[in-house]
Amino acid sequence: MPFYRNILKQAWELTWRNKYLWVFGVFAALIGNGGELEILFNNSGANPSQALFPAWQRMAATGVFRPGTLTNIGNLLKNDTLNMLIVLVTCLIILAVFLFVVWLVVVSQAALVNNTAAIIKQKKHNFKDGWQNGIINFWPVLGLNILVKVIIFAMLVAIGLPLVLWSSNFNLNIFYILALVIMAPVSIILSFIAKYAIAYVVVGKYKVGQAIGQSWQLFKDNWLVSFEMAIILFLINLLVGLAIVLAILVLAVPFLFLGLIFYYAFSLAGSWIIAVLAFASFLFIVVTMGAALAVFQIASWTGLFLELDKKRGVSKLVRVVNDMVKA
C-alpha cells in the first residue's frame, strides 16, 4: 500500500507539525469526521420511514406544520406580546449564532484545503493565509456543500415518500432496503465529487461549474481509488474513536477516586469540583482529537486530490490483480 501509505504519512506529519491547523480543525470537525462510509449507518433504524426522515418527523411531531400554528402564534402576539417578543428575539439570536458557526465551519474547511495543499507543495503558509483564503472561498464552498445536501434530500424525498404513505410493514421493510441500496452509494459518490470540487475551487481557482465538471471526471477516472481511500480513513476514524473512549475510561478511574476523596474531605462541593475538572478534561480530549482528526482527513483527501490530478493514482486492488497476472 505504498501509494496510500505515502499520502497518509504525509497527512500525519503535516497535521502533527502544523498544530495551528487544529484551530480550523475544531470547526471543520463539525462537518463530520466519520467519513463517507458513515452514510451507511446514518439511516439505519427500526422503523424505515423514521430512518429516512428522522429530523423531518421529529419537527412534524412538535405540531409546527399544523394549520392552526400560525393562528396560535398570531393570538399569542396579541395577548402576550412581551413574552412572544422575548421568544422571537431568542430565536433570532440562536439563528444568528447558528449562521455564524456555519460560516466558521465553511471558512475552516476551505482554509484547511488551502493550507494543506500549500504545505504539500512546499509553499508559504500560515494561519492568516488560511483564514483569508477561507473567507474568499466561503460562498463557492458553501454552495457545493449545500448542493450535495439538497440533492441527497431531494433523492430521499423521491425515494422515501412511499415509505411514509404505505402502511404494510412488509412493503416498508423491502422498500427501505431497496432505497438504502440506492441512496448509500449515490450519497457516497456525491461526497467524493464535492471533496474534489472544493479542492478544484480552493486550490485550482476554478469556478463552481467548472469544478463540478472536473471533479466528476476525476472521480470517474479514479472511482476505485476514491472508495479505497474512504475505507482506509473510515477504519482510521474507528480506531481513533476507540482510542478516545479508552483514554476517557482510563482517566475516569483516578477522577472517580479523587471525587470520593474530595467528597469525604470537603462534602458535596469537593466532588463537584472534581466532576467539573473531569468533564473539562474529557471535553479537551474529544475536541483536540476531533480537531486533529479533521485536519488529518482533509490533508489526506487534499493529498490524494493532488496526486490524482497529476494522474499518479493507482488502485491497490488493480495493483494486486496486475501482480497476480504478471506472476
Secondary structure, 3 states (H helix, E strand, C coil): CHHHHHHHHHHHHHHHHCCCHHHHHHHHHHHCCCCHHHHHHHCCCCCHHHHHCHHHHHHHHCCCCCCCHHHHHHHHHHHCHHHHHHHHHHHHHHHHHHHHHHHHHHHHHHHHHHHHHHHHCCCCCCHHHHHHHHHHCHHHHHHHHHHHHHHHHHHHHHHHHHHHHCCCHHHHHHHHHHHHHHHHHHHHHHHHHHHHHHHHHHCCCCCHHHHHHHHHHHHHHCHHHHHHHHHHHHHHHHHHHHHHHHHHHHHHHHHHHHHHHHHHHHHHHHHHHHHHHHHHHHHHHHHHHHHHHHHHHHHHHHHHHHHHHCCCCCCHHHHHHHHHHHC
